[in-house]
Amino acid sequence: MGFILNSRPVEHRARFHAAVTAALADAAGDWRIVDCPVLTAEPVTVRLPPAGGFDVVIFTSQIAAALFPVSSAWDGKKVLAVGEATAATARAQGFGHVIDTGKDVADLRTALARIAFGQALYPCAEDIAADLAAEFPSRVQSAVTYRMVPRTGLDLDGLAPGWRTAPVLAPLFSRRSAETLAGLLAKALAERPDQSNPDQSNIAAIAISADAMVDGPWTSRTVAGVPTLAGVAEAAAGVARAITTKKTEDHQP
């Protein structure tokens, strides 16, 4: 058996399972998804500026859209959302005019440069990869509405018995979550080292982008060809097939 670590926040669990399960449909071998979120969204107290000063709201994540305190003052605003999942969350929150700007922040930047607007509110986390307010001064104003709290321990021995000697795939979706997962795995390995496999060379990292590929206890590193969940799932399936093929060849007489 092999394990696929789902380190994404619980809000993304259903989509992760669906994408990875579909990608692995034709991959041989027994692979099990292990849910082990390394960051937890925690709302923060925020006093939003008056809605009248804005004609656009920007969401770069499902969590930001889900935690935004929508009211009648805001629900008529145009929303620019990164990805169809974020756009769907914004619609479910009550926004009526939602535009999916594309798969990543680069597509959002293109949309911001193309779409006419006066002022945009950017609800975001404390730690952000893209500082849109700095990139679009006087046109985009950020508002911290939540923080991502890192996990302090990871009990994979309980969640995935045998993971220390089985093949493990570690999808990485952001630099911060990747650094957190790498640290937790390194800590777990140091606490109970496998004497028969001291290098613990069984963990393959699959990153959504080059920026998310951080140092860690990885035996191999793969960057998805497309920076989306589907792209990561397909890349993970490719690594899974390669591992299964190698094991089959190693057992042939």
N, C-alpha and C positions, 0 to 999 in steps of 0.2 A: 504493500500500500504506500502511496505517496500523499503528501499533504500540500494544500494550497492555502496560504495564510491570507485571510481577509482582514487587513488592518484598518480598513476604512471605518468612519463613524457609522453608528447604527442606522442613521438616516439613509445611508447608501446600500444597506445590506441586500435588499430585494433585487436591486439592479445588478449588483455584483454577482449574486448567485445566478441570476438569469443569463447574464452575458458569459460567464465562465462555463456554466453548464452547457450552453449552446455551442461554445467554441470547442469543448472537449467531447462533443457527441460522437465524433469519429476517431477519437484518440484511444488507442489501446491502453490497458493498464487500469488499475484501481486508484482513483484519486478522490480525496475527501477534502471539502472546504472546511476550514477551521476559522470560526469568527473570533477575532481577537482585536477589537478596535483599540488603537493606541492613543487616540485623541478623542475627547468628549466635549461637545459643544455646551457652553454655559452662558446663558444670557447675561448681559450686564445692564445696569440701570443707565438709561440714556434719555436725554431731553432733545427730541428732534426739533430742528428749526421749523418755522411755520411753512406749511405745505404750499402756500400761495407763491412762494419765491422760486418754486421749481416746476419744470414741465416734464422732467424725465427722472426715472429711478433706475439705477443700475444694480443688477445682481450678478455676481460672478460665481455663486455657489447655491446649491439647493438649501443649505443651512441658513444662509443669509436671507433667502426668500421666505423660508418657513418661520423664521424668528422675527420678521419685520412686523411691527404692530400696525397692521392695516386699519385704516378708518375711512370714513366717507370723504375726508379731506385728501386722501392719497389714492383711493382706488380708481380714480379717473385718470391718473397720470399714465403717460406712455412708459413702458418698462422695456429696457434692453437687458436681455438675459443671455448668459453664456451657456449654450447647450440646451437641447430639448427637455432634459430632465429639470433643469432650473426654470425654464420657461413654463413647464407644466405645473411646477410648484407655485410659481407666481400666480398663475391663473386660478389654481385651487385656493389661494389665499384671498382671492376676490378682485384681483386686477383684471380689467377688461381689455386693455390694449397692450399686448405683450408681443415683443419681437425677439425671436431666437436669432442672435447675431452670428452664430457659428460655433465651431467646436472648441475654441480656446480664446484666451485674452487677446491674442494677435488679431483674431477676427473682430473682436469687440472694438479694438483700437481703430480698425478700418471703418467700422460702422459709426463710431463717434466722429470720425473725420468727415464722414459723408452725410450723416443725418443732421438736419438743422434743428438746433435746440438752444435755449437760453442758458438755463442752469440745471444741472443734474445732481441728484443726491446719490451717494454711493455707500449704502450700508455694508459694513465689512467687519472682519475680525480684528483683534488687536494686532496680530501678526499677519501681514499681507504680502503676497509675492509681487503684486502689481499696484504701485501707488498711483492710481489714476488721478488723484487730486493734484499731485505734483506734475504729472504728465500733461494735464489739461488745466493749468492754473486759471482761476477766475471763472471757470465753466463747470468744474466738478468739485463738489464738497463731500468729503468722506464723513461717515458717522459710525463710530464703533458701537455695534449692537451685541456682540458676543465675543467670547474668547474660547480658544481650544485648549483644554487642559490635558497635559500628557499623562499617560499611565505610568505608574512607578514600578510595576512588576508584571511579569508575563508567565503564567503557569501552564506552559505548553506540555509539561509532563502529565498534567491532569486533562488538558483539552485534547491532546494528540499523543497518546501513549505510543512510544516507539519512534518519535520524530527525530531523535538524536542519530539514528542509523538509517532512517528511511529518507528517500528524496523529498525535499521541501522546496516549494516555489514561493517566492516572496514578491508579489506585485507591489510596486511603489508608485504612489500617485502625487505626492508633493514632497518638496525637499524636507519640510519640517517633520511630516509623518514618517518619511524614510529614515531620517536621522534618529527619530524616537524608536522606531522598530529595530534599527541596527543596534542601538545601544541596549535595548531590552534583550535581544538575542545574544549579544556578546556577554551580557551579565548572566543570563541563564546558562550559557556554555561554561563560563568561568566558575559558577557555583557548583556545577556537577559535570566536570569534564569527562568525556568518554575516553578512557585510557586506550581502547583499541582503535580509536579514531581521533587522536589529539587535535588535529586541524579542523575537525568537524566539517569536512569539505563535501557537504551534501545540500547546501542551501543555494538555490539559483535565484538571483534578483532579476526581476523584469520591470523596467521603469517606463512610465508614461512619456518621459522626456529625458534628455541628457542632464538637465538641471536636477531632476529627481533621483538620478543615479549617484548615490552617496557611497562613501567607503563603508564597508561592513563585512561580516563573516561570510562572504559569498564565494562560492566555487566558480560561478560564472555570472556574467552580466549581459543582459539583453535590453536594448531600448526599442520600444514599440515603433513600428513603421508609421503609425498614425497616432497622434496624441489624444486618444479617446479611450474610454472604458473598453469599447469593442476592440480597439487596437491592442490594448494590453491583454485582453482575453485571448485574442488570436496569437499573440506572441507567446503567452504562457502555454497555449495548446501546442505550439511548435516545439517549445522546450520539453514539454511532457512527452511528446512523440519521440524526440531524440533520446531522452532518458530511457524510455521503454524499449526502443530499438537496440540501444547499447546493452541493456540488461539481457535482452534475448540473445544477442550475439555472444555475450560473455558466457552464456550457459550452453551454447552449442558445442558439441564434442569436436 
